Amino acid sequence: MAKLLLNLRNVLEDEADDVRAMLDQARIPYYETPPSMWGISAGGIYVKDNEDVPEAKRLMAEYQAKRRDRVRAEHEAAVRDGTAETFRTVLRTEPLRVALTVLAIIVLLGLVALPAVLLRGG
């Protein structure tokens, strides 16, 4: 029976490509399911044979550790260089998005406080 190796929800395409290449290189048979039309399932990469699952999980753990270390190093380098994304850079490059996000937060806080205001005033 097939086992889910990687749920593709919020997975970057380069990461999914790396996992596919890793499985191909290890000659581990797998198949992929597409995301559902309604967004209920994001799709996934499944290992076909149960006897390949431990090896696939071991390879996946190694890959994730290497990717984590690489991404952390890239982020630290960007912070050192001053090229990392900060609130100030987002505000400068996308002021409308920031303003709409702040407005949405204020509206949501107002909706959360509304029952208390209505109960207090009644």
N, C-alpha and C positions, 0 to 999 in steps of 0.2 A: 504494500500500500504506500502511496506517495506521502511524503511529509513536507510541510511548508518549511522552507529554509529562509526566505526573505519576503516579508510583506512589503509591497511596493508603495504603500502610502507614505507620502512625503520623502521618498527616496529620490535623490538626484539621478539624472540619466547616466552620468559618468560612473556613479557607484554601481548602478544596476549593470552597466556594461562590464565593469571590472569583475563583478560576481559571475556573470555569464562566461567571461574569458577564463576565470579561475576554474570554473567547473569543466569547461571544455578542455583546458590544459590538463586537469586531473583525470580526464576521461570519465567523469561522473555524469550519467544520464539524468537529464532534468527536463522539465517543461515549464511553460509560463502561461499564466492565465491573464487575460486582459482585464482592465477595470470595468466594472459594470456600468451600464448606461445611466443608472440612477445614482451612482456614487456610493452605493452600499458597500461594495467591495472595491478595493484599490488594485486588485490583482496581486499576483505573487509568483515567486519562483519556487518550484517544488522539486525535490529529489525523488526520482522514480522508484528506486529500489531501497528497501529498508536497510540492507547491509551496507549501503553507501552513505547512510545518514551520519554515522559517527565521524567518518572522514570528512564529509562535507561540513559538518559543524566545527570540526577542528580547523579546517582551512578558513572557514568564515571567521572564527575567533581571531586567527592570525591576521587575516585581512583587515578586520575592524580595528585591531590594535595598531597596525601600521598606519591605517588611514587616520585614526585618531591622533597619533603622534605627528603625522605630516600636517594635518589641518591645524593642530595647536601651534606647531612651529611656524606655519605660514601666518597665523593670526598674531603671534608674538612678534614676528618680523614686521608685520604691518603696523602694529602698535608702536614699535621702536622707530619705524620710518615715518610715522605720522600719517600713514595712508589708510589706517583702519577706519571703518565707518563709525561715526559718533553721532550723537543727537544733533550737534551743531552742524555737521556736514549734511545730514538729512534735512534739517531745517533750511539750510542754504540752498540745497538742490531741489527739494520738493516741499515748498512752503504750504501749498494748498493741501497736500496729503496730511501734513502735520496739523494744520488748522482744522481740517475735517475730523481727524482722529481726536483731537482735544475736544471739539464740539460734541462728538459722539460720546465721549467719556462723561462730559458734563450732563448730557441728556440722560444717559443711563443712570448716573448717580441721582439725578432728579427723580427718575422713575422709581428707583429703590427707596428713596426718602418719601415719596408721595404718600404711601399708606400711613406712615407715622405723622405726617403733616395733617392728613385728613382726619385721623383719629384724635389728634390733639385739638383740632379746631372744632370738632363736633360736640 
